């Protein structure tokens, strides 16, 4: 593991860049910053070419305090949207910040990925970040202690999240990295081929808030079951596409025997294939595995270059896509969905893998 001083905050606090290398393939490396434990670089070997950095990111350290596009961000306590910015748990209603119309998105404008995290453990190929979120933080109940471990193994990035809270609360972690398998800054992702292991998606409506209804993807622009180039249908005249200006939807993962794998089993849970992303030149692909029930496909419809990007690049709209494993958006307000509730003093753990 390499540790480099990357910059300083206004109060003089030091911002570091931590770089891990895969023991089985040193050319596969990932860099993180202690601001949010965010992913900054992901360098993947490509046969006959060298390497590609396949995630979008900022040029300087302090930009990660704002990070309006959530580049590389682990989003917690609750990723994605909560309708009307409130939820009820054990008979008590909790009010959250309204930062997405009348709704709450990614826990609010002061989400945990905008803050300094502690580095608890390091090795050559893994790093563990921790954060203590006090009761009432961003409106959520309970004092919550969060651990997030990144491990590189066999050209895969393994992300382990865990949390324990002294009250019943909610926890829905994800990673918001934007991927471009041609390399960051090399055009849009409209020419990438994507397979999603999902037969349904959750209907979200004009405010992108699922209320319980699901749509079978067959015969729609959301049918990625057998692989589809993203640009083939993203501009179709279809209501669910029109609302967010393209793909920004949660898919219901299939979880049949064909998708389940023992390879990345952890915490007594087997993972399943969620997505397969393929570069247009056929030289690089990425498979996503998770034990969570859903995955959000977001194709950068509203990306904005508010701050300098890595390597002097100017990222285009749809210059990257996110594959965010998760509990369904607004699940806490839809009892029929799997619930992101963690019980008092019980540790909840989940794993997501991005394998190249």
Secondary structure, 3 states (H helix, E strand, C coil): CEEEEEEECCCCCEEEEEEEEECCEEEEEEEEECECCCEEEEEEEECCCEEEECECCECCHHHHHCCCCCCCCEECCECCEEHHHEEEECCEEEECCCCECCEEECCCCCCHHHCECEEEEECCCEEEEEEEECCCHHHCCCCEEEEEEEEECCCEEEEEEEEEECCCEECECEECCCECCCCCCCCCCCCCEEEECEEEEECCCCCCCCCCCEEECCCCCCCCCCCEEHHHCCCCCCHHHHHHCCCEEEEEECCCCCCEEEEEEECCEEEEEEEEEECCCCCCEEEEEECCCEEEEECCCCCCCCCCEHHHCCCCCCCCEEEEEECCCCHHHCCCCCCCEECCCCCEEEEEEEEC
